[in-house]
Amino acid sequence: MLTLSDVTVRFGSGPGARSALDAVDLEIAEHEIVCVLGPSGSGKSTLLRVVAGLQRPDGGRALLDGADQAAVPVHRRGVGLMFQDHQLFPQRDVAGNVAFGLRMRGASRGEQSARVAELLDLVGLPGAGPRAVAALSGGEQQRVALARALAPRPRLLMLDEPLGQLDRGLRERLVVELRGLFGRLGTTVLAVTHDQGEAFALADRVVVMRDGRIAQTGTPLEVWQRPASAFVARFLGFDNVVPATVKGAWAATVWGPVPVPDGSPEGERTLLVRPAGVRLGDPAGGLRCTVGARAFRGGRVAVTLRPDGGRPPIEAECGLREVPDEGAAVGVSFAAEDVVVLAGGDDTGD
Ligand SMILES: Nc1ncnc2c1ncn2[C@@H]1O[C@H](COP(=O)(O)OP(=O)(O)OP(=O)(O)O)[C@@H](O)[C@H]1O
């Protein structure tokens, strides 16, 4: 339903010019929820702005349902937009805010009030129409902004950091609700966030951006299991990323030999060792490390290990019953099934 082909946006001119988007290709299917992720400045908002018609591309095309949008103004594209600061109209009540897009399209008063009631039910704020916007909590305002964006039945809903301002607990709850809601409505969604947890919980497919280009696209599980590069691995929060020389079933690393899965590509590579693949045993066997900080996350514990000889630290994950004491000596070994061989040497992700 949405096709971006070869989309380029440049800001500035001369030697200071830089591409906010660099020949980006992206397809979104009807009913798909796609989340664009990436560090600050990677081009996420610019991508949304191109689709919305708020930013003219310097090259390439944006098509909606096969039609080139170059000459189509913002309000005729049939896309709904919800931005981070949700920009509700403070002088209007909740109903006035939700009805905004319907009013612009000349809907009758009767139609407006029926649709407003329907949307407020949908977002879990039944009967909130007469309430003042200023008297709502952050989460409630977010729901009103969502109801306003959905009211005109956009063919594509675009969300820019939709839950950015809210505290983590509320965000985690809302993101699950949003996914359920979009699934029931069959809404096609293009969302932008820098929060990977949010993206992975919301999306059917994630797109990771770096410097105006797509670094990886895939289902949350695909990207999580097989990051395409050291950049993506680090962006996802993996710290055990080291240069390696792979030969046969083993890789030589700063931590000593690490087993790799069958059929891994050989040569100068980068290795990702997922924390679950770091095994702790007797200090007499394996790589000798001292246990550093421990972070308790539900039933799992993230443990930082400091290898002897000043080598880079290792992140391990273990269950509550196996967690070693801080300062204890342990012997570390690695499990091949949690090792991923990434592309070669220069992409450190910094
Ligand atoms: N109007 C503009 N004029 C000049 N440069 C711009 C403009 N808009 C964006 N840029 C630059 O383009 C690049 C991409 O910006 P963009 O806002 O798309 O990134 P982002 O990934 O959305 O970042 P953030 O997560 O911080 O919102 C950045 O280097 C930014 O400084």
PDBQT file of the ligand as one rigid body, heavy atoms in Angstrom, charges set to zero:
ROOT
HETATM    1  N1  LIG A 401      14.835  21.036   8.433  1.00  0.00    +0.000 N 
HETATM    2  C1  LIG A 401      16.081  20.548   8.532  1.00  0.00    +0.000 A 
HETATM    3  N2  LIG A 401      17.151  21.285   8.170  1.00  0.00    +0.000 NA
HETATM    4  C2  LIG A 401      18.410  20.800   8.237  1.00  0.00    +0.000 A 
HETATM    5  N3  LIG A 401      18.714  19.546   8.683  1.00  0.00    +0.000 NA
HETATM    6  C3  LIG A 401      17.693  18.768   9.057  1.00  0.00    +0.000 A 
HETATM    7  C4  LIG A 401      16.326  19.208   9.015  1.00  0.00    +0.000 A 
HETATM    8  N4  LIG A 401      15.544  18.187   9.447  1.00  0.00    +0.000 NA
HETATM    9  C5  LIG A 401      16.365  17.176   9.769  1.00  0.00    +0.000 A 
HETATM   10  N5  LIG A 401      17.656  17.506   9.518  1.00  0.00    +0.000 N 
HETATM   11  C6  LIG A 401      18.824  16.632   9.701  1.00  0.00    +0.000 C 
HETATM   12  O1  LIG A 401      18.568  15.408   9.032  1.00  0.00    +0.000 OA
HETATM   13  C7  LIG A 401      19.026  14.314   9.805  1.00  0.00    +0.000 C 
HETATM   14  C8  LIG A 401      17.891  13.356  10.089  1.00  0.00    +0.000 C 
HETATM   15  O2  LIG A 401      16.960  13.995  10.956  1.00  0.00    +0.000 OA
HETATM   16  P1  LIG A 401      15.647  13.282  11.484  1.00  0.00    +0.000 P 
HETATM   17  O3  LIG A 401      14.880  14.287  12.316  1.00  0.00    +0.000 OA
HETATM   18  O4  LIG A 401      14.920  12.651  10.359  1.00  0.00    +0.000 OA
HETATM   19  O5  LIG A 401      16.247  12.154  12.414  1.00  0.00    +0.000 OA
HETATM   20  P2  LIG A 401      15.525  11.258  13.504  1.00  0.00    +0.000 P 
HETATM   21  O6  LIG A 401      16.070   9.889  13.288  1.00  0.00    +0.000 OA
HETATM   22  O7  LIG A 401      14.052  11.435  13.419  1.00  0.00    +0.000 OA
HETATM   23  O8  LIG A 401      16.085  11.842  14.846  1.00  0.00    +0.000 OA
HETATM   24  P3  LIG A 401      15.370  11.983  16.294  1.00  0.00    +0.000 P 
HETATM   25  O9  LIG A 401      15.255  10.607  16.835  1.00  0.00    +0.000 OA
HETATM   26  O10 LIG A 401      16.350  12.813  17.048  1.00  0.00    +0.000 OA
HETATM   27  O11 LIG A 401      14.057  12.667  16.066  1.00  0.00    +0.000 OA
HETATM   28  C9  LIG A 401      19.650  14.903  11.040  1.00  0.00    +0.000 C 
HETATM   29  O12 LIG A 401      21.041  15.011  10.833  1.00  0.00    +0.000 OA
HETATM   30  C10 LIG A 401      19.029  16.276  11.142  1.00  0.00    +0.000 C 
HETATM   31  O13 LIG A 401      19.914  17.178  11.779  1.00  0.00    +0.000 OA
ENDROOT
TORSDOF 0
